[in-house]
Amino acid sequence: MWVLAEQNSVAKNFLCELRDEETQKDAMRFRRNLERIGEIFAYEISKTLSFKNTKINTSLGVKETQELTDYPIIATVLRAAMPLHQGLLNFFDKSESSFIGAYRGVHDKKEHFEIEMDYISSPSLQGKTLIICDPMLATGKSLEKAYHALLRFGIPAKTHIVSVVASQRGVRYINARMPECKLWIGDIDDELNTKSYIVPGLGDAGDLAFGVKI
């Protein structure tokens, strides 16, 4: 697991602004900060991918160098992850994309809920590198369901999961249920409330990015 907040960088400013309730009033800035963090994750993940030797003709000669050959498939849980997806795509600009419509069903009296899924599209994942992005890793249930639904399109060679804020419980759940997946997390919070929202978290990322849903 790789955690962005464990090292000092300007990314901590982006994380702070995402959490700050005053800054959150600017939806465009909220989306941009998610996109920026997606770009940072893309840069870090790129260090783990495959490159090949190549030669580039410049105006003054030939340069021996390396270029990325392993462009990942970027899978996004709609709708909150769209800015994060765009940040990853800004760097992996030759990547294909998968899209998953997954959401929490109705909470019962004990605040239990099921994950509903009503849409999925994807290119072949067989032998590819897969990145699944979702800004909030709360219980881990939606990510697990999304991951197993994606496997109908092929078995990836490697799978990375990108989240901006995770709970300790969600991290434990993914590590236990999906040990083949590597986690890339912005920051980790200790608690979930009775509705399974991360505390202190940042609120509903989808609503903050795109407006309150009915």
Secondary structure, 3 states (H helix, E strand, C coil): CEEHHHCCCCHHHHHHHHHCCCHHHCHHHHHHHHHHHHHHHHHHHHCCCCEEEEEEECCCCEEEEEEECCCCEEEEEECCCHHHHHHHHHHCCCCCEEEEEEEECCCCCCCCCCEEEEEEECCCCCCCEEEEECCEECCCHHHHHHHHHHHHHCCCCEEEEEEEEEEHHHHHHHHHHCCCEEEEEEEEECEECCCCCEECCCCCHHHHHHCCCC
